[in-house]
Amino acid sequence: MIELARKKAEKILEKDGVIYFKATKPLTKQEHEQLSDKVRYESEKTELKIVLVPFSCDLGGEE
């Protein structure tokens, strides 16, 4: 992923061909939009399914 995205998000789970990322801190609306755009771009470029979950979200079952 793009370096900026790595600073603002971390991989929390990879399961069934889907990679879940979560913000490392609460983001402003603008930061969230920028990160979402970067994640969307990487997802399209790599053909991987990448999901950006909200900072407050707990997926549970993290391995």
Secondary structure as GFF3:
##gff-version 3
##sequence-region A 1 63
A	DSSP	alpha_helix	3	8	.	.	.	ID=ss1
A	DSSP	beta_strand	9	15	.	.	.	ID=ss2
A	DSSP	beta_strand	18	23	.	.	.	ID=ss3
A	DSSP	alpha_helix	29	46	.	.	.	ID=ss4
A	DSSP	beta_strand	49	53	.	.	.	ID=ss5
###
